[in-house]
Amino acid sequence: MACVTGTNIVNDGLVFHFDLENGVKSFKGKPTSNIINSQTISGVSPLVLTEISNEDGWSKYSISGTWNRGTYPWGMRIGSASLAGGVFHSARMLIKINCRNKFATWVNNGGLHYVNESGMPSSGTRSAISLGYDNDGLEVFEVKNDGFQYSTTYANPTTTQVGYFHSRPLSDGTTFDPQTDFVWVKEIQVEVGEFATKFVNGIRLDTASIIDVSPTQSTITAANLTYRQDDTPTFDGTDDKLSVSHATLNHPASSYTSEAWIKMEAAQSNLYPRIWDKATILVHLSQTSPFAVAQNTQTSAGLRQVAVGAAFNNNIWTHIVTSYDGKIGKIYINGNLLISNDFGSILNPVSSTTDLGIGGGATYTGREFNGEIDQVRLYWDRVLTDAEVRQNFEATRTRYGI
């Protein structure tokens, strides 16, 4: 996930902004529930783990005992979770240790393992990815088991199981000193799904997944978004969309500017798949040849439209800005003014109770977008100048390879 965007984004008049690649501020991860019963680990007898501190989310455990179980593969385990039969689950944790030299196998030899059923429909894909070294020189691993599954006959309706991570000491007689031998863990998560997502200590609701980082801080509801294995969301063209209540975002009194980066991943299956819409703000792609940008401005006289025959290539990011000052509507592509249309008279936006929809109409089914939408910004009662539009484009373009 990318970090914070450039520092020279125009903020004057900004009332809405989300950034799906900003995992620190704006994108908190897929809505999910952490179903594990604790954030603790324990030793497999005769090893004993004792929690002695917690700092920066890391739980530190001392290790004691003398190993006497031969090649038994697991010396440590995470807590139990209630797992439904016939359902895919995934598990994830972070771990580091200061006495790795005392182990014949460590997490990078096999990751995290759920067992106890012969012939599980899926034992999952186990992995241990090194995240580098901390300030004390300890290697940090992200340990996962993606997509394991118990059968309905074995676990109907549920089975309570622990997860073992590969941690077999060197040999029988290997002794651990609780004064010097330690292991640290954090972010233990077990969830329903075919791959592990970002850590949440409890439940991450669909209203807590994507955050508006503008001063307005409107609540964004993520409905049916599709998530890749790296936890990034896309819009699948079927029912995926974001919505924001009109009660929190209000409505522009006279003018607005709307902005987004979009990437179409496939030809749209419906006419006019929408990027966002709310009363006077409608920006969507027309499925004509070539694809076109359309800006609609609803007035008391009806629907006004500026249509532009600008081609959109699949799988290529495009920066789109539209603005309307009550009289003149403009469309910009990749920082450049594409068209300016004078409607001939001052027509202010009409107040509406329609919610904002991103990827499709908030209350309308059909015409959903297929692809990716990022860096959505709305400016109320504010029309960005040509220079400001270019400024926003230049501040973010490198992320999208332009």
C-alpha positions as CSV (number, residue, x, y, z in Angstrom):
1,M,0.0,0.0,0.0
2,A,1.3,3.4,-0.9
3,C,2.0,6.1,1.7
4,V,0.6,9.5,2.1
5,T,0.3,11.5,-1.2
6,G,2.0,14.7,-2.0
7,T,1.9,17.6,0.4
8,N,0.7,20.1,-2.2
9,I,-2.9,19.0,-2.8
10,V,-5.3,21.9,-2.9
11,N,-7.3,21.8,0.4
12,D,-9.3,25.1,0.2
13,G,-13.0,24.1,-0.1
14,L,-12.3,20.3,0.2
15,V,-15.3,18.6,1.8
16,F,-14.6,14.9,0.9
17,H,-11.5,12.9,0.2
18,F,-10.6,9.2,0.5
19,D,-7.4,7.4,-0.7
20,L,-7.7,3.7,-1.0
21,E,-4.0,3.2,-1.0
22,N,-3.4,5.1,2.2
23,G,-3.5,2.3,4.7
24,V,-2.5,4.7,7.6
25,K,-5.2,7.2,7.3
26,S,-7.9,6.4,4.8
27,F,-8.1,2.7,4.0
28,K,-8.4,0.6,7.1
29,G,-8.8,-2.7,5.4
30,K,-11.6,-5.1,4.3
31,P,-14.6,-5.3,6.7
32,T,-14.0,-8.4,8.8
33,S,-14.3,-10.0,12.2
34,N,-11.3,-11.3,14.2
35,I,-12.8,-14.5,15.7
36,I,-9.8,-15.6,17.8
37,N,-10.5,-15.7,21.5
38,S,-7.3,-13.9,22.7
39,Q,-4.1,-12.2,21.6
40,T,-1.9,-14.6,23.6
41,I,0.4,-17.5,22.7
42,S,1.4,-20.5,24.8
43,G,4.1,-23.1,24.8
44,V,3.6,-26.8,23.8
45,S,4.7,-28.9,26.8
46,P,7.3,-29.0,28.1
47,L,8.0,-25.4,26.9
48,V,6.4,-22.7,29.0
49,L,5.7,-19.2,27.8
50,T,5.1,-16.4,30.3
51,E,4.0,-12.9,29.2
52,I,6.2,-10.3,30.8
53,S,5.5,-7.0,29.0
54,N,3.6,-5.3,26.2
55,E,5.1,-2.4,24.2
56,D,4.0,-0.9,20.9
57,G,1.5,-3.7,20.5
58,W,4.2,-6.4,20.9
59,S,3.6,-9.0,23.7
60,K,6.9,-10.2,25.0
61,Y,7.1,-13.8,26.4
62,S,10.0,-15.5,28.3
63,I,10.6,-19.1,27.3
64,S,11.5,-21.8,29.8
65,G,11.7,-25.6,29.9
66,T,13.8,-28.4,28.5
67,W,12.6,-30.0,25.3
68,N,12.0,-33.8,25.3
69,R,9.6,-34.4,22.4
70,G,12.0,-35.3,19.6
71,T,10.9,-34.2,16.2
72,Y,7.5,-33.1,17.2
73,P,7.2,-30.0,14.9
74,W,5.5,-27.5,17.2
75,G,6.8,-25.9,20.4
76,M,4.4,-22.9,20.4
77,R,0.8,-22.1,19.4
78,I,-1.8,-19.3,19.2
79,G,-5.1,-19.4,21.1
80,S,-8.2,-21.3,20.0
81,A,-10.8,-20.1,17.6
82,S,-14.3,-21.4,16.8
83,L,-14.2,-22.5,13.2
84,A,-17.3,-23.4,11.2
85,G,-17.1,-26.5,9.1
86,G,-17.2,-26.1,5.3
87,V,-16.1,-22.5,5.5
88,F,-12.7,-21.1,4.4
89,H,-10.7,-19.4,7.2
90,S,-7.4,-17.6,7.3
91,A,-5.0,-16.7,10.1
92,R,-2.2,-14.2,10.5
93,M,0.3,-12.9,13.1
94,L,3.6,-11.1,13.5
95,I,6.4,-12.7,15.4
96,K,10.1,-12.3,16.3
97,I,12.5,-14.2,18.6
98,N,16.0,-13.6,20.1
99,C,17.0,-17.3,20.4
100,R,16.4,-18.6,17.0
101,N,19.6,-20.5,17.2
102,K,17.9,-22.9,19.7
103,F,15.4,-24.1,17.1
104,A,15.7,-26.7,14.4
105,T,12.7,-25.3,12.6
106,W,11.2,-21.8,12.8
107,V,8.2,-20.1,11.3
108,N,9.9,-19.6,7.9
109,N,10.1,-23.4,7.6
110,G,6.4,-23.9,7.5
111,G,4.4,-21.0,8.8
112,L,1.2,-21.4,10.8
113,H,-0.6,-24.7,10.7
114,Y,-4.2,-25.8,11.6
115,V,-4.4,-29.6,12.0
116,N,-6.4,-32.4,13.7
117,E,-8.5,-33.5,10.8
118,S,-7.3,-36.2,8.4
119,G,-7.9,-35.2,4.8
120,M,-9.1,-31.6,5.5
121,P,-10.7,-30.2,2.3
122,S,-8.1,-27.5,2.4
123,S,-5.1,-27.2,4.8
124,G,-4.5,-23.8,3.4
125,T,-1.5,-22.0,2.0
126,R,1.1,-21.4,4.7
127,S,3.8,-18.7,4.5
128,A,6.2,-16.7,6.6
129,I,7.4,-13.5,5.0
130,S,10.3,-11.6,6.4
131,L,9.4,-7.9,7.0
132,G,13.0,-7.0,7.8
133,Y,14.8,-6.3,11.1
134,D,13.8,-4.2,14.0
135,N,16.0,-1.7,15.9
136,D,17.4,-4.5,18.0
137,G,18.4,-6.6,15.0
138,L,15.5,-9.1,15.4
139,E,13.9,-10.4,12.2
140,V,10.2,-9.8,12.0
141,F,8.0,-12.4,10.2
142,E,4.4,-12.1,9.0
143,V,3.1,-15.6,9.4
144,K,-0.1,-16.7,7.6
145,N,-2.3,-19.6,6.7
146,D,-4.6,-18.6,3.9
147,G,-7.7,-20.6,3.1
148,F,-7.7,-23.6,5.4
149,Q,-11.0,-25.5,5.9
150,Y,-12.5,-28.2,8.1
151,S,-15.2,-30.5,6.7
152,T,-18.8,-30.2,7.7
153,T,-18.7,-33.8,9.0
154,Y,-15.8,-33.1,11.3
155,A,-16.9,-29.6,12.4
156,N,-20.6,-29.3,12.4
157,P,-21.5,-26.7,13.3
158,T,-18.1,-25.6,14.7
159,T,-14.9,-26.9,16.1
160,T,-12.6,-25.1,18.5
161,Q,-8.9,-25.4,17.3
162,V,-5.6,-23.8,18.1
163,G,-3.0,-22.9,15.4
164,Y,0.5,-24.1,15.7
165,F,3.5,-22.3,14.3
166,H,6.6,-24.2,13.4
167,S,8.9,-23.9,16.4
168,R,10.7,-27.2,17.1
169,P,13.8,-26.9,19.3
170,L,17.1,-28.4,18.1
171,S,16.8,-31.7,19.9
172,D,15.8,-33.3,23.1
173,G,17.7,-31.7,26.0
174,T,17.6,-28.2,24.5
175,T,17.0,-25.9,27.5
176,F,15.6,-22.4,27.5
177,D,16.5,-19.7,30.1
178,P,13.5,-17.4,31.0
179,Q,16.0,-14.7,31.8
180,T,17.5,-14.5,28.3
181,D,15.3,-16.3,25.8
182,F,12.3,-14.4,24.5
183,V,9.6,-14.4,21.8
184,W,7.4,-11.4,20.8
185,V,4.0,-11.5,18.9
186,K,1.4,-9.0,17.8
187,E,-1.6,-8.7,15.5
188,I,-3.0,-12.3,15.9
189,Q,-6.0,-12.6,13.7
190,V,-8.3,-15.5,12.5
191,E,-11.1,-14.7,10.2
192,V,-13.5,-16.1,7.7
193,G,-12.2,-15.8,4.1
194,E,-9.7,-17.3,1.7
195,F,-6.9,-14.9,2.6
196,A,-5.8,-13.0,5.6
197,T,-6.5,-9.2,5.7
198,K,-5.3,-6.3,7.8
199,F,-5.4,-6.8,11.5
200,V,-8.4,-5.6,13.5
201,N,-8.8,-6.2,17.2
202,G,-12.5,-7.2,17.1
203,I,-14.7,-6.2,14.2
204,R,-14.1,-3.8,11.3
205,L,-17.5,-2.7,10.0
206,D,-18.3,-1.7,6.4
207,T,-18.6,1.9,7.7
208,A,-15.1,1.7,9.2
209,S,-13.2,0.4,6.2
210,I,-12.7,3.5,4.2
211,I,-12.3,6.9,5.9
212,D,-13.0,10.4,4.6
213,V,-9.9,12.3,5.6
214,S,-11.3,15.7,4.7
215,P,-12.4,18.1,7.5
216,T,-16.0,16.9,7.0
217,Q,-15.1,13.3,7.9
218,S,-18.2,11.9,6.3
219,T,-19.0,8.2,7.0
220,I,-18.3,6.1,3.9
221,T,-20.2,2.8,3.6
222,A,-18.4,0.1,1.6
223,A,-21.0,-2.3,0.1
224,N,-19.8,-5.6,-1.5
225,L,-16.4,-4.3,-2.6
226,T,-14.2,-7.0,-4.1
227,Y,-10.8,-7.4,-2.4
228,R,-7.6,-8.9,-3.8
229,Q,-5.2,-11.0,-1.9
230,D,-3.1,-8.0,-1.1
231,D,-6.2,-6.4,0.6
232,T,-6.7,-3.7,-2.0
233,P,-10.3,-3.2,-3.1
234,T,-11.8,-3.0,-6.6
235,F,-15.2,-2.5,-8.1
236,D,-16.4,-5.7,-10.0
237,G,-19.1,-4.1,-12.1
238,T,-21.9,-6.0,-10.4
239,D,-22.9,-4.6,-7.0
240,D,-19.8,-3.0,-5.6
241,K,-20.1,0.6,-4.5
242,L,-19.4,3.2,-1.8
243,S,-22.1,5.5,-0.5
244,V,-22.2,8.6,1.7
245,S,-25.3,10.0,3.4
246,H,-26.5,13.3,2.1
247,A,-27.2,14.3,5.7
248,T,-23.5,14.4,6.5
249,L,-22.1,15.7,3.2
250,N,-24.8,18.3,2.6
251,H,-25.0,19.9,-0.8
252,P,-23.1,22.6,-2.7
253,A,-24.9,25.9,-2.8
254,S,-23.5,27.3,-6.0
255,S,-20.6,25.5,-7.5
256,Y,-18.4,22.4,-7.1
257,T,-15.3,20.5,-8.3
258,S,-15.1,16.7,-8.4
259,E,-12.0,14.7,-8.9
260,A,-10.8,11.1,-9.1
261,W,-8.3,8.6,-10.5
262,I,-9.9,5.7,-12.3
263,K,-8.8,2.6,-14.1
264,M,-11.2,0.5,-16.1
265,E,-10.3,-3.2,-15.8
266,A,-12.8,-4.5,-18.4
267,A,-15.3,-3.1,-20.9
268,Q,-18.4,-2.0,-19.0
269,S,-21.4,-4.3,-19.3
270,N,-24.0,-1.6,-18.8
271,L,-24.7,1.7,-20.4
272,Y,-23.4,4.6,-18.3
273,P,-21.6,2.9,-15.5
274,R,-21.3,5.5,-12.9
275,I,-18.3,6.8,-11.0
276,W,-20.2,8.9,-8.5
277,D,-23.6,10.7,-8.5
278,K,-25.5,13.0,-6.1
279,A,-28.2,15.2,-7.4
280,T,-26.3,17.7,-9.6
281,I,-23.0,15.8,-9.5
282,L,-23.0,13.0,-12.1
283,V,-19.8,11.8,-13.7
284,H,-19.9,8.6,-15.6
285,L,-18.5,6.7,-18.5
286,S,-20.7,6.3,-21.6
287,Q,-20.4,2.9,-23.3
288,T,-20.2,4.3,-26.8
289,S,-17.2,3.9,-29.0
290,P,-14.9,5.3,-27.8
291,F,-15.7,5.5,-24.1
292,A,-16.6,9.0,-23.1
293,V,-16.7,11.2,-20.0
294,A,-20.0,12.8,-19.3
295,Q,-20.7,15.6,-16.8
296,N,-24.4,16.1,-16.0
297,T,-25.7,19.1,-14.3
298,Q,-29.3,18.9,-13.1
299,T,-31.2,22.2,-13.0
300,S,-34.7,23.3,-12.7
301,A,-34.8,23.3,-16.5
302,G,-33.8,19.6,-16.7
303,L,-30.6,17.7,-17.2
304,R,-27.7,19.5,-18.9
305,Q,-24.9,17.4,-20.3
306,V,-21.4,17.9,-21.7
307,A,-20.2,14.7,-23.5
308,V,-16.6,14.3,-24.6
309,G,-15.4,11.6,-26.9
310,A,-12.2,10.9,-25.0
311,A,-11.0,7.3,-25.2
312,F,-10.4,5.4,-22.1
313,N,-8.0,2.4,-22.3
314,N,-8.5,-0.6,-20.1
315,N,-6.0,-1.0,-17.2
316,I,-4.6,2.5,-17.6
317,W,-5.1,5.0,-14.8
318,T,-6.7,8.3,-15.8
319,H,-7.2,11.5,-13.7
320,I,-10.6,13.1,-14.2
321,V,-11.7,16.5,-12.9
322,T,-15.1,18.1,-13.5
323,S,-16.3,21.5,-12.3
324,Y,-19.4,23.6,-12.5
325,D,-19.8,27.2,-11.4
326,G,-23.5,27.6,-12.0
327,K,-22.9,28.5,-15.6
328,I,-19.8,26.9,-17.1
329,G,-19.0,23.2,-16.9
330,K,-15.5,22.0,-17.5
331,I,-13.8,18.6,-17.8
332,Y,-10.1,17.9,-17.3
333,I,-8.2,14.7,-18.3
334,N,-4.8,14.1,-16.8
335,G,-4.4,17.7,-15.7
336,N,-5.4,19.3,-19.1
337,L,-8.6,21.1,-19.8
338,L,-10.5,19.0,-22.3
339,I,-13.7,21.0,-22.8
340,S,-15.4,24.1,-21.4
341,N,-19.2,24.5,-21.9
342,D,-21.2,27.6,-21.2
343,F,-24.8,26.7,-20.4
344,G,-25.9,30.3,-21.1
345,S,-27.4,31.2,-17.7
346,I,-26.7,31.0,-14.0
347,L,-28.3,27.8,-12.7
348,N,-27.4,26.8,-9.2
349,P,-27.2,23.1,-8.1
350,V,-30.5,21.9,-6.8
351,S,-30.7,20.6,-3.3
352,S,-31.5,16.9,-3.0
353,T,-31.8,14.1,-0.5
354,T,-29.9,11.7,-2.9
355,D,-26.9,10.1,-1.2
356,L,-23.5,10.2,-2.9
357,G,-22.6,7.0,-4.7
358,I,-19.1,6.0,-5.8
359,G,-18.8,3.1,-8.2
360,G,-22.6,3.2,-8.8
361,G,-25.7,5.0,-7.6
362,A,-26.1,4.9,-3.8
363,T,-29.7,3.7,-4.1
364,Y,-29.7,2.6,-7.7
365,T,-28.8,-0.9,-8.9
366,G,-27.2,-1.5,-12.2
367,R,-24.6,0.6,-14.1
368,E,-21.8,-0.2,-11.6
369,F,-18.2,0.5,-12.4
370,N,-15.7,-2.3,-13.2
371,G,-12.2,-1.4,-12.2
372,E,-10.5,0.8,-9.6
373,I,-11.4,4.3,-8.2
374,D,-8.9,6.2,-6.0
375,Q,-8.2,9.7,-4.7
376,V,-11.8,10.9,-4.8
377,R,-12.1,14.6,-3.8
378,L,-15.0,16.9,-3.7
379,Y,-14.8,20.7,-3.4
380,W,-18.1,22.4,-2.5
381,D,-18.8,26.0,-3.6
382,R,-15.3,26.1,-5.1
383,V,-14.2,25.7,-8.7
384,L,-10.5,24.8,-9.0
385,T,-8.5,26.9,-11.4
386,D,-6.7,25.3,-14.3
387,A,-3.4,25.7,-12.4
388,E,-4.9,24.0,-9.3
389,V,-6.2,21.1,-11.3
390,R,-2.8,20.6,-12.7
391,Q,-1.3,20.9,-9.2
392,N,-3.4,18.0,-7.9
393,F,-2.6,15.9,-11.0
394,E,1.2,16.5,-10.6
395,A,1.0,15.8,-6.8
396,T,-0.4,12.3,-7.4
397,R,0.6,11.1,-10.9
398,T,3.8,9.1,-10.0
399,R,1.7,6.7,-7.9
400,Y,-0.2,5.7,-11.1
401,G,2.8,5.5,-13.4
402,I,2.1,8.6,-15.3
